[in-house]
Amino acid sequence: QVQLVESGGGLVQPGGSLRLSCAASGRTFSSYAMGWFRQAPGKEREFVAAINWSVYSTYYADFVKGRFTISVDNAKNTVHLQMNSLKPEDTAVYYCAARLGSIVTRRSFYDYWGQGTQVTVSS
């Protein structure tokens, strides 16, 4: 049974930073792509970033390029999302997701999801 558990959310001021973590368990993830999505109130869940676990290729949504960085820690089976220069519009619940295969941005192609972690950017 695949389990994804997010952590690291919280309240931060505009311009600040947070690092989200997604602890993955239940199988070997070397053939998986791991994604981060977010959902703001009243909006659809949208793609943020993804990484291929074995070759470390990455892909980002345009609105986070240069501000967010996705990475994996193989020793801890954990995926991180480093978020810098945060803006109020980054406020959302952030979800970790996994799929067997290559990186895609469509949420319906991801098979496993975490419970989400709230990120609030406000002064």
C-alpha positions as CSV (number, residue, x, y, z in Angstrom):
1,Q,0.0,0.0,0.0
2,V,1.5,3.3,-1.1
3,Q,1.5,6.0,1.4
4,L,2.4,9.7,0.9
5,V,2.6,12.0,3.9
6,E,3.2,15.7,3.5
7,S,4.6,18.0,6.1
8,G,6.2,21.4,6.3
9,G,3.3,23.7,5.6
10,G,2.5,26.8,7.6
11,L,2.0,30.5,7.7
12,V,4.8,32.7,6.2
13,Q,5.1,36.3,5.2
14,P,5.3,37.4,1.6
15,G,8.9,37.0,0.3
16,G,9.5,34.2,2.8
17,S,10.4,30.5,2.3
18,L,9.0,27.1,3.3
19,R,10.2,23.6,2.5
20,L,7.5,21.0,2.1
21,S,8.3,17.3,2.4
22,C,6.6,14.2,1.2
23,A,7.5,10.9,2.8
24,A,6.8,8.0,0.5
25,S,6.4,4.4,1.6
26,G,4.9,1.1,0.5
27,R,7.1,0.2,-2.5
28,T,10.3,1.1,-4.4
29,F,9.8,4.4,-6.2
30,S,12.7,4.3,-8.6
31,S,10.3,4.0,-11.6
32,Y,8.0,6.7,-10.3
33,A,7.4,10.3,-11.1
34,M,6.5,12.4,-8.0
35,G,4.5,15.6,-8.3
36,W,3.4,18.5,-6.3
37,F,0.0,20.0,-6.9
38,R,-1.9,22.8,-5.1
39,Q,-5.5,23.8,-4.6
40,A,-6.6,27.2,-3.5
41,P,-10.2,27.8,-2.2
42,G,-12.7,27.8,-5.0
43,K,-10.1,26.8,-7.6
44,E,-9.1,23.5,-9.3
45,R,-6.1,21.6,-8.2
46,E,-3.2,22.6,-10.4
47,F,0.2,21.2,-11.2
48,V,3.2,22.8,-9.5
49,A,6.3,20.7,-10.1
50,A,7.4,17.1,-10.7
51,I,10.5,15.0,-10.6
52,N,11.5,11.6,-12.0
53,W,12.8,9.6,-9.0
54,S,15.5,7.7,-10.9
55,V,17.0,10.2,-13.3
56,Y,16.1,13.4,-11.4
57,S,14.6,15.2,-14.4
58,T,12.3,17.9,-13.3
59,Y,9.5,20.0,-14.7
60,Y,7.9,23.2,-13.3
61,A,4.7,25.2,-13.8
62,D,5.6,28.6,-15.3
63,F,4.3,30.5,-12.2
64,V,6.9,28.8,-9.9
65,K,10.0,28.7,-12.2
66,G,12.9,30.3,-10.5
67,R,11.2,30.3,-7.1
68,F,10.5,26.6,-6.3
69,T,12.8,23.7,-6.4
70,I,11.8,20.0,-6.3
71,S,14.3,17.4,-5.1
72,V,14.5,13.8,-3.8
73,D,16.3,12.3,-0.8
74,N,16.7,8.7,-1.8
75,A,18.1,7.7,1.6
76,K,14.9,8.9,3.3
77,N,12.4,8.1,0.4
78,T,11.3,11.7,0.6
79,V,10.5,14.4,-2.0
80,H,11.0,18.0,-1.1
81,L,9.6,21.2,-2.5
82,Q,11.7,24.3,-1.5
83,M,9.6,27.4,-2.0
84,N,11.2,30.8,-2.0
85,S,10.0,34.3,-2.7
86,L,6.5,33.2,-1.7
87,K,3.5,35.4,-2.7
88,P,0.0,35.6,-1.3
89,E,-1.2,33.9,-4.5
90,D,0.8,30.8,-3.5
91,T,-1.7,30.2,-0.6
92,A,-3.2,26.8,-1.1
93,V,-3.3,23.2,0.2
94,Y,-0.3,21.5,-1.4
95,Y,-0.5,17.8,-2.3
96,C,2.1,15.3,-3.1
97,A,1.3,12.7,-5.8
98,A,3.0,9.6,-7.4
99,R,2.6,7.8,-10.6
100,L,4.4,4.9,-12.2
101,G,6.2,6.3,-15.3
102,S,7.3,9.6,-16.6
103,I,6.5,13.1,-15.6
104,V,3.1,14.5,-16.6
105,T,1.2,17.5,-15.4
106,R,-2.3,16.2,-15.6
107,R,-3.6,15.3,-12.1
108,S,-5.8,12.5,-13.3
109,F,-2.7,10.5,-14.4
110,Y,-1.4,10.3,-10.8
111,D,-2.4,7.2,-8.9
112,Y,-1.5,8.0,-5.3
113,W,-2.1,11.2,-3.3
114,G,-1.2,12.5,0.1
115,Q,-3.6,14.3,2.4
116,G,-2.2,17.7,1.8
117,T,-0.5,20.4,3.8
118,Q,-1.7,24.0,4.1
119,V,0.5,26.9,3.0
120,T,-0.6,30.4,3.8
121,V,1.3,33.4,2.6
122,S,0.1,36.6,4.4
123,S,1.4,39.6,6.3
